[in-house]
């Protein structure tokens, strides 16, 4: 992903749950897709659950249409 979108960085994090073993948040990215010259604008929502220092569950959602449009050359 970083090869295609070098400036990919999450921003505007909003935490809904933040404990030592769980986090649920919404976060955004806005960065140029080098191959298409388009801006990738995306809002993600994610849940991460850990146990014994390891990721037990990672669930992430995103707008696949926004991703398709940004990475498509047409």
PDB file as gemmi writes it, atoms N, CA and C in Angstrom:
CRYST1    1.000    1.000    1.000  90.00  90.00  90.00 P 1                      
ATOM      1  N   UNK A   1       0.826  -1.182   0.000  1.00  0.00           N  
ATOM      2  CA  UNK A   1       0.000   0.000   0.000  1.00  0.00           C  
ATOM      3  C   UNK A   1       0.872   1.248   0.000  1.00  0.00           C  
ATOM      4  N   UNK A   2       1.917   1.256   0.797  1.00  0.00           N  
ATOM      5  CA  UNK A   2       2.780   2.443   0.865  1.00  0.00           C  
ATOM      6  C   UNK A   2       3.526   2.698  -0.444  1.00  0.00           C  
ATOM      7  N   UNK A   3       3.750   1.664  -1.246  1.00  0.00           N  
ATOM      8  CA  UNK A   3       4.383   1.866  -2.549  1.00  0.00           C  
ATOM      9  C   UNK A   3       3.432   2.601  -3.492  1.00  0.00           C  
ATOM     10  N   UNK A   4       2.134   2.313  -3.375  1.00  0.00           N  
ATOM     11  CA  UNK A   4       1.132   2.942  -4.241  1.00  0.00           C  
ATOM     12  C   UNK A   4       0.659   4.286  -3.702  1.00  0.00           C  
ATOM     13  N   UNK A   5       0.673   4.424  -2.378  1.00  0.00           N  
ATOM     14  CA  UNK A   5       0.205   5.653  -1.716  1.00  0.00           C  
ATOM     15  C   UNK A   5       1.233   6.032  -0.644  1.00  0.00           C  
ATOM     16  N   UNK A   6       2.357   6.625  -1.045  1.00  0.00           N  
ATOM     17  CA  UNK A   6       3.446   6.889  -0.108  1.00  0.00           C  
ATOM     18  C   UNK A   6       3.065   7.764   1.096  1.00  0.00           C  
ATOM     19  N   UNK A   7       2.110   8.664   0.917  1.00  0.00           N  
ATOM     20  CA  UNK A   7       1.718   9.558   2.015  1.00  0.00           C  
ATOM     21  C   UNK A   7       0.560   9.008   2.847  1.00  0.00           C  
ATOM     22  N   UNK A   8       0.272   7.718   2.722  1.00  0.00           N  
ATOM     23  CA  UNK A   8      -0.817   7.089   3.473  1.00  0.00           C  
ATOM     24  C   UNK A   8      -0.533   7.198   4.973  1.00  0.00           C  
ATOM     25  N   UNK A   9      -1.372   7.947   5.665  1.00  0.00           N  
ATOM     26  CA  UNK A   9      -1.260   8.104   7.122  1.00  0.00           C  
ATOM     27  C   UNK A   9      -2.665   8.267   7.679  1.00  0.00           C  
ATOM     28  N   UNK A  10      -2.939   7.589   8.775  1.00  0.00           N  
ATOM     29  CA  UNK A  10      -4.236   7.757   9.423  1.00  0.00           C  
ATOM     30  C   UNK A  10      -4.271   9.091  10.158  1.00  0.00           C  
ATOM     31  N   UNK A  11      -5.429   9.736  10.144  1.00  0.00           N  
ATOM     32  CA  UNK A  11      -5.612  11.001  10.846  1.00  0.00           C  
ATOM     33  C   UNK A  11      -7.036  11.046  11.396  1.00  0.00           C  
ATOM     34  N   UNK A  12      -7.301  12.048  12.195  1.00  0.00           N  
ATOM     35  CA  UNK A  12      -8.638  12.259  12.771  1.00  0.00           C  
ATOM     36  C   UNK A  12      -9.175  11.018  13.470  1.00  0.00           C  
ATOM     37  N   UNK A  13      -8.356  10.442  14.332  1.00  0.00           N  
ATOM     38  CA  UNK A  13      -8.786   9.271  15.087  1.00  0.00           C  
ATOM     39  C   UNK A  13      -9.823   9.656  16.132  1.00  0.00           C  
ATOM     40  N   UNK A  14     -10.901   8.899  16.152  1.00  0.00           N  
ATOM     41  CA  UNK A  14     -11.944   9.047  17.172  1.00  0.00           C  
ATOM     42  C   UNK A  14     -12.088   7.693  17.848  1.00  0.00           C  
ATOM     43  N   UNK A  15     -11.766   7.635  19.126  1.00  0.00           N  
ATOM     44  CA  UNK A  15     -11.851   6.380  19.870  1.00  0.00           C  
ATOM     45  C   UNK A  15     -13.223   6.247  20.512  1.00  0.00           C  
ATOM     46  N   UNK A  16     -13.820   5.074  20.353  1.00  0.00           N  
ATOM     47  CA  UNK A  16     -15.093   4.764  20.998  1.00  0.00           C  
ATOM     48  C   UNK A  16     -14.866   3.871  22.218  1.00  0.00           C  
ATOM     49  N   UNK A  17     -13.874   3.002  22.119  1.00  0.00           N  
ATOM     50  CA  UNK A  17     -13.450   2.134  23.228  1.00  0.00           C  
ATOM     51  C   UNK A  17     -11.932   2.130  23.208  1.00  0.00           C  
ATOM     52  N   UNK A  18     -11.317   2.308  24.371  1.00  0.00           N  
ATOM     53  CA  UNK A  18      -9.860   2.252  24.442  1.00  0.00           C  
ATOM     54  C   UNK A  18      -9.485   1.703  25.816  1.00  0.00           C  
ATOM     55  N   UNK A  19      -9.213   0.398  25.857  1.00  0.00           N  
ATOM     56  CA  UNK A  19      -8.794  -0.272  27.081  1.00  0.00           C  
ATOM     57  C   UNK A  19      -7.485  -0.999  26.774  1.00  0.00           C  
ATOM     58  N   UNK A  20      -6.825  -1.578  27.775  1.00  0.00           N  
ATOM     59  CA  UNK A  20      -5.567  -2.279  27.494  1.00  0.00           C  
ATOM     60  C   UNK A  20      -5.691  -3.431  26.492  1.00  0.00           C  
ATOM     61  N   UNK A  21      -6.879  -4.038  26.375  1.00  0.00           N  
ATOM     62  CA  UNK A  21      -7.028  -5.176  25.459  1.00  0.00           C  
ATOM     63  C   UNK A  21      -8.046  -4.969  24.338  1.00  0.00           C  
ATOM     64  N   UNK A  22      -8.673  -3.785  24.263  1.00  0.00           N  
ATOM     65  CA  UNK A  22      -9.658  -3.520  23.213  1.00  0.00           C  
ATOM     66  C   UNK A  22      -9.583  -2.077  22.758  1.00  0.00           C  
ATOM     67  N   UNK A  23      -9.786  -1.901  21.461  1.00  0.00           N  
ATOM     68  CA  UNK A  23      -9.909  -0.551  20.919  1.00  0.00           C  
ATOM     69  C   UNK A  23     -10.916  -0.596  19.773  1.00  0.00           C  
ATOM     70  N   UNK A  24     -11.776   0.388  19.740  1.00  0.00           N  
ATOM     71  CA  UNK A  24     -12.699   0.586  18.623  1.00  0.00           C  
ATOM     72  C   UNK A  24     -12.583   2.051  18.240  1.00  0.00           C  
ATOM     73  N   UNK A  25     -12.390   2.309  16.959  1.00  0.00           N  
ATOM     74  CA  UNK A  25     -12.138   3.682  16.539  1.00  0.00           C  
ATOM     75  C   UNK A  25     -12.573   3.904  15.094  1.00  0.00           C  
ATOM     76  N   UNK A  26     -12.683   5.173  14.768  1.00  0.00           N  
ATOM     77  CA  UNK A  26     -12.897   5.599  13.388  1.00  0.00           C  
ATOM     78  C   UNK A  26     -11.690   6.457  13.018  1.00  0.00           C  
ATOM     79  N   UNK A  27     -11.209   6.329  11.778  1.00  0.00           N  
ATOM     80  CA  UNK A  27     -10.021   7.059  11.370  1.00  0.00           C  
ATOM     81  C   UNK A  27     -10.075   7.280   9.868  1.00  0.00           C  
ATOM     82  N   UNK A  28      -9.351   8.287   9.411  1.00  0.00           N  
ATOM     83  CA  UNK A  28      -9.422   8.688   8.010  1.00  0.00           C  
ATOM     84  C   UNK A  28      -8.043   8.739   7.377  1.00  0.00           C  
ATOM     85  N   UNK A  29      -8.061   8.715   6.056  1.00  0.00           N  
ATOM     86  CA  UNK A  29      -6.844   8.909   5.271  1.00  0.00           C  
ATOM     87  C   UNK A  29      -7.218   9.761   4.054  1.00  0.00           C  
ATOM     88  N   UNK A  30      -6.307  10.614   3.655  1.00  0.00           N  
ATOM     89  CA  UNK A  30      -6.447  11.390   2.423  1.00  0.00           C  
ATOM     90  C   UNK A  30      -5.048  11.529   1.843  1.00  0.00           C  
ATOM     91  N   UNK A  31      -4.804  10.837   0.729  1.00  0.00           N  
ATOM     92  CA  UNK A  31      -3.459  10.820   0.158  1.00  0.00           C  
ATOM     93  C   UNK A  31      -3.523  10.531  -1.333  1.00  0.00           C  
ATOM     94  N   UNK A  32      -2.500  10.958  -2.041  1.00  0.00           N  
ATOM     95  CA  UNK A  32      -2.413  10.781  -3.485  1.00  0.00           C  
ATOM     96  C   UNK A  32      -2.055   9.343  -3.851  1.00  0.00           C  
ATOM     97  N   UNK A  33      -2.800   8.779  -4.814  1.00  0.00           N  
ATOM     98  CA  UNK A  33      -2.456   7.481  -5.404  1.00  0.00           C  
ATOM     99  C   UNK A  33      -1.556   7.787  -6.594  1.00  0.00           C  
ATOM    100  N   UNK A  34      -0.309   7.422  -6.497  1.00  0.00           N  
ATOM    101  CA  UNK A  34       0.697   7.806  -7.491  1.00  0.00           C  
ATOM    102  C   UNK A  34       0.313   7.354  -8.902  1.00  0.00           C  
ATOM    103  N   UNK A  35      -0.126   6.122  -9.063  1.00  0.00           N  
ATOM    104  CA  UNK A  35      -0.393   5.565 -10.392  1.00  0.00           C  
ATOM    105  C   UNK A  35      -1.565   6.231 -11.107  1.00  0.00           C  
ATOM    106  N   UNK A  36      -2.527   6.752 -10.353  1.00  0.00           N  
ATOM    107  CA  UNK A  36      -3.717   7.336 -10.990  1.00  0.00           C  
ATOM    108  C   UNK A  36      -3.755   8.857 -10.905  1.00  0.00           C  
ATOM    109  N   UNK A  37      -2.984   9.430 -10.005  1.00  0.00           N  
ATOM    110  CA  UNK A  37      -3.029  10.872  -9.787  1.00  0.00           C  
ATOM    111  C   UNK A  37      -4.268  11.323  -9.033  1.00  0.00           C  
ATOM    112  N   UNK A  38      -5.036  10.357  -8.510  1.00  0.00           N  
ATOM    113  CA  UNK A  38      -6.265  10.668  -7.770  1.00  0.00           C  
ATOM    114  C   UNK A  38      -5.993  10.672  -6.271  1.00  0.00           C  
ATOM    115  N   UNK A  39      -6.843  11.374  -5.549  1.00  0.00           N  
ATOM    116  CA  UNK A  39      -6.734  11.404  -4.095  1.00  0.00           C  
ATOM    117  C   UNK A  39      -7.591  10.301  -3.502  1.00  0.00           C  
ATOM    118  N   UNK A  40      -6.981   9.501  -2.640  1.00  0.00           N  
ATOM    119  CA  UNK A  40      -7.691   8.440  -1.925  1.00  0.00           C  
ATOM    120  C   UNK A  40      -8.226   9.046  -0.637  1.00  0.00           C  
ATOM    121  N   UNK A  41      -9.547   9.184  -0.568  1.00  0.00           N  
ATOM    122  CA  UNK A  41     -10.216   9.693   0.637  1.00  0.00           C  
ATOM    123  C   UNK A  41     -11.026   8.556   1.221  1.00  0.00           C  
ATOM    124  N   UNK A  42     -10.743   8.231   2.455  1.00  0.00           N  
ATOM    125  CA  UNK A  42     -11.376   7.066   3.051  1.00  0.00           C  
ATOM    126  C   UNK A  42     -11.602   7.278   4.537  1.00  0.00           C  
ATOM    127  N   UNK A  43     -12.723   6.782   5.013  1.00  0.00           N  
ATOM    128  CA  UNK A  43     -12.991   6.704   6.443  1.00  0.00           C  
ATOM    129  C   UNK A  43     -13.091   5.236   6.812  1.00  0.00           C  
ATOM    130  N   UNK A  44     -12.286   4.830   7.747  1.00  0.00           N  
ATOM    131  CA  UNK A  44     -12.271   3.457   8.239  1.00  0.00           C  
ATOM    132  C   UNK A  44     -12.927   3.404   9.620  1.00  0.00           C  
ATOM    133  N   UNK A  45     -13.428   2.242   9.967  1.00  0.00           N  
ATOM    134  CA  UNK A  45     -13.844   1.954  11.336  1.00  0.00           C  
ATOM    135  C   UNK A  45     -13.217   0.606  11.679  1.00  0.00           C  
ATOM    136  N   UNK A  46     -12.653   0.515  12.861  1.00  0.00           N  
ATOM    137  CA  UNK A  46     -11.972  -0.717  13.217  1.00  0.00           C  
ATOM    138  C   UNK A  46     -12.141  -1.100  14.669  1.00  0.00           C  
ATOM    139  N   UNK A  47     -12.058  -2.410  14.896  1.00  0.00           N  
ATOM    140  CA  UNK A  47     -12.094  -2.977  16.247  1.00  0.00           C  
ATOM    141  C   UNK A  47     -10.916  -3.924  16.360  1.00  0.00           C  
ATOM    142  N   UNK A  48     -10.140  -3.784  17.425  1.00  0.00           N  
ATOM    143  CA  UNK A  48      -9.029  -4.680  17.688  1.00  0.00           C  
ATOM    144  C   UNK A  48      -9.169  -5.211  19.109  1.00  0.00           C  
ATOM    145  N   UNK A  49      -9.070  -6.531  19.237  1.00  0.00           N  
ATOM    146  CA  UNK A  49      -9.096  -7.186  20.552  1.00  0.00           C  
ATOM    147  C   UNK A  49      -7.805  -7.971  20.689  1.00  0.00           C  
ATOM    148  N   UNK A  50      -7.137  -7.804  21.814  1.00  0.00           N  
ATOM    149  CA  UNK A  50      -5.880  -8.508  22.078  1.00  0.00           C  
ATOM    150  C   UNK A  50      -6.025  -9.406  23.302  1.00  0.00           C  
ATOM    151  N   UNK A  51      -5.209 -10.431  23.333  1.00  0.00           N  
ATOM    152  CA  UNK A  51      -5.150 -11.331  24.486  1.00  0.00           C  
ATOM    153  C   UNK A  51      -3.709 -11.810  24.623  1.00  0.00           C  
ATOM    154  N   UNK A  52      -3.169 -11.699  25.807  1.00  0.00           N  
ATOM    155  CA  UNK A  52      -1.794 -12.136  26.075  1.00  0.00           C  
ATOM    156  C   UNK A  52      -0.787 -11.484  25.128  1.00  0.00           C  
ATOM    157  N   UNK A  53      -1.001 -10.218  24.820  1.00  0.00           N  
ATOM    158  CA  UNK A  53      -0.071  -9.483  23.990  1.00  0.00           C  
ATOM    159  C   UNK A  53      -0.149  -9.774  22.500  1.00  0.00           C  
ATOM    160  N   UNK A  54      -1.164 -10.536  22.072  1.00  0.00           N  
ATOM    161  CA  UNK A  54      -1.316 -10.880  20.658  1.00  0.00           C  
ATOM    162  C   UNK A  54      -2.690 -10.454  20.164  1.00  0.00           C  
ATOM    163  N   UNK A  55      -2.754 -10.127  18.889  1.00  0.00           N  
ATOM    164  CA  UNK A  55      -4.033  -9.746  18.297  1.00  0.00           C  
ATOM    165  C   UNK A  55      -4.923 -10.986  18.205  1.00  0.00           C  
ATOM    166  N   UNK A  56      -6.080 -10.890  18.821  1.00  0.00           N  
ATOM    167  CA  UNK A  56      -7.052 -11.987  18.807  1.00  0.00           C  
ATOM    168  C   UNK A  56      -8.096 -11.745  17.713  1.00  0.00           C  
ATOM    169  N   UNK A  57      -8.444 -10.473  17.493  1.00  0.00           N  
ATOM    170  CA  UNK A  57      -9.451 -10.112  16.493  1.00  0.00           C  
ATOM    171  C   UNK A  57      -9.115  -8.745  15.929  1.00  0.00           C  
ATOM    172  N   UNK A  58      -9.188  -8.626  14.622  1.00  0.00           N  
ATOM    173  CA  UNK A  58      -9.060  -7.330  13.962  1.00  0.00           C  
ATOM    174  C   UNK A  58     -10.145  -7.277  12.904  1.00  0.00           C  
ATOM    175  N   UNK A  59     -11.039  -6.323  13.053  1.00  0.00           N  
ATOM    176  CA  UNK A  59     -12.136  -6.145  12.101  1.00  0.00           C  
ATOM    177  C   UNK A  59     -12.113  -4.701  11.645  1.00  0.00           C  
ATOM    178  N   UNK A  60     -12.080  -4.510  10.321  1.00  0.00           N  
ATOM    179  CA  UNK A  60     -11.988  -3.161   9.792  1.00  0.00           C  
ATOM    180  C   UNK A  60     -12.977  -3.021   8.632  1.00  0.00           C  
ATOM    181  N   UNK A  61     -13.640  -1.873   8.572  1.00  0.00           N  
ATOM    182  CA  UNK A  61     -14.558  -1.598   7.478  1.00  0.00           C  
ATOM    183  C   UNK A  61     -14.102  -0.352   6.732  1.00  0.00           C  
ATOM    184  N   UNK A  62     -14.459  -0.296   5.445  1.00  0.00           N  
ATOM    185  CA  UNK A  62     -14.134   0.858   4.626  1.00  0.00           C  
ATOM    186  C   UNK A  62     -15.098   0.911   3.456  1.00  0.00           C  
ATOM    187  N   UNK A  63     -15.103   2.028   2.777  1.00  0.00           N  
ATOM    188  CA  UNK A  63     -15.943   2.240   1.605  1.00  0.00           C  
ATOM    189  C   UNK A  63     -15.199   1.693   0.387  1.00  0.00           C  
ATOM    190  N   UNK A  64     -15.575   0.517  -0.083  1.00  0.00           N  
ATOM    191  CA  UNK A  64     -14.860  -0.104  -1.194  1.00  0.00           C  
ATOM    192  C   UNK A  64     -15.045   0.671  -2.505  1.00  0.00           C  
ATOM    193  N   UNK A  65     -16.161   1.384  -2.668  1.00  0.00           N  
ATOM    194  CA  UNK A  65     -16.355   2.190  -3.868  1.00  0.00           C  
ATOM    195  C   UNK A  65     -15.342   3.332  -3.915  1.00  0.00           C  
ATOM    196  N   UNK A  66     -15.126   3.991  -2.792  1.00  0.00           N  
ATOM    197  CA  UNK A  66     -14.135   5.080  -2.738  1.00  0.00           C  
ATOM    198  C   UNK A  66     -12.741   4.554  -3.069  1.00  0.00           C  
ATOM    199  N   UNK A  67     -12.422   3.376  -2.569  1.00  0.00           N  
ATOM    200  CA  UNK A  67     -11.114   2.775  -2.862  1.00  0.00           C  
ATOM    201  C   UNK A  67     -11.006   2.442  -4.343  1.00  0.00           C  
ATOM    202  N   UNK A  68     -12.035   1.835  -4.906  1.00  0.00           N  
ATOM    203  CA  UNK A  68     -12.040   1.465  -6.323  1.00  0.00           C  
ATOM    204  C   UNK A  68     -11.875   2.700  -7.219  1.00  0.00           C  
ATOM    205  N   UNK A  69     -12.568   3.762  -6.905  1.00  0.00           N  
ATOM    206  CA  UNK A  69     -12.485   4.968  -7.722  1.00  0.00           C  
ATOM    207  C   UNK A  69     -11.100   5.605  -7.661  1.00  0.00           C  
ATOM    208  N   UNK A  70     -10.490   5.610  -6.500  1.00  0.00           N  
ATOM    209  CA  UNK A  70      -9.168   6.228  -6.344  1.00  0.00           C  
ATOM    210  C   UNK A  70      -8.066   5.422  -7.035  1.00  0.00           C  
ATOM    211  N   UNK A  71      -8.209   4.092  -7.038  1.00  0.00           N  
ATOM    212  CA  UNK A  71      -7.154   3.235  -7.592  1.00  0.00           C  
ATOM    213  C   UNK A  71      -7.394   2.870  -9.049  1.00  0.00           C  
ATOM    214  N   UNK A  72      -8.557   3.224  -9.594  1.00  0.00           N  
ATOM    215  CA  UNK A  72      -8.891   2.912 -10.982  1.00  0.00           C  
ATOM    216  C   UNK A  72      -8.362   3.993 -11.915  1.00  0.00           C  
ATOM    217  N   UNK A  73      -7.790   3.580 -13.040  1.00  0.00           N  
ATOM    218  CA  UNK A  73      -7.234   4.542 -13.986  1.00  0.00           C  
ATOM    219  C   UNK A  73      -8.296   5.181 -14.878  1.00  0.00           C  
ATOM    220  N   UNK A  74      -9.488   4.620 -14.932  1.00  0.00           N  
ATOM    221  CA  UNK A  74     -10.528   5.216 -15.772  1.00  0.00           C  
ATOM    222  C   UNK A  74     -11.489   6.077 -15.003  1.00  0.00           C  
TER     223      UNK A  74                                                      
END                                                                             
